[in-house]
Amino acid sequence: MNIFSIKIKNSQQGLSTLEMLIAMTIIVLVIGSVLPLVSVGQSTSIDSQTNQEALYLAKTRIEDARATAKSDYNSVTSETFSVPENFYQEERIIDPASITQCGKNVESHAWINGRLTTASLLTRITDLFTAKALGGDCAINPPSGDWSRPIELYSKNFEKATDIDVLNKKAYLTFVDNQIVNQIWLLLI
């Protein structure tokens, strides 16, 4: 009987070793499949944080451009910024096609080299002194087409005309009449 019980013990020790190997394999597989999910979660969290920081930097550059334009409109130009302790790349771009007599579009971009994400913001700044000097008659968009030879559809000589404005495809003309003290508005359709 003693020999029989030894064989059972050896047999049980072999099964317990096999069970341990199977358990270890299952644990390794579970851990191996969970670790990439944790890594993706951390990567997403880091991307979100860097996007927020880039957006903050782009917003700061836009606010700086607005503040500068209030005192010195012409000093707001296209620039690339590099801050040694900051690993972001930043630039401010003035779109030449957007420049009018008293306004221009300012774009601000911030990004990290090697990353696919970029924070971009766009605003329009106005030269307040020029706008005030022009009486607020600043074109939002520069006129297009050939203005060197306009087509004359109708002609009338208004010797006393003082101003003309266009709103919603209607032209408004003001002129002064000596008999009437106030200005008269004439709607041209």
Secondary structure, 3 states (H helix, E strand, C coil): CHHHHHHHHHHHHHHHHHHHHHHHHHHHHHHHHHHHHHHHHHHHHHHHHHHHHHHHHHHHHHHHHHHHHHHCHHHCCCEEECCCCCCEEEEEEECHHHCECCEEEEEEEEEECCCCCEEEEEEEEECHHHHHHCCCCCCCCCCCCCCCCCCCCCCCCCCCEEEEEEECCEEEEEEEECCEEEEEEEEEC
